[in-house]
């Protein structure tokens, strides 16, 4: 494999446009599934497919809404104890 060719499995270009890969940041910050996916979609918005930039941001919102719902449910369950 050409060393300059994009590694679409291990280092896809839509996740490696900065100094660190998105997954490294997510793991370093110990984000849970919902928060990590929101960050992933925000960071890659428009980079994988420019025509799907809004869709990527909508997916990020969807994951954030799920996380907010989870936190609200968790808070309600603690209030019942």
Secondary structure, 3 states (H helix, E strand, C coil): CCCCCCECCCECHHHCCCCCCHHHHHHHHCCCHHHHHHHHHHHHCCCCCHHHHHHHHHHHHHHHHHHHHHHHHHHHHHHCC
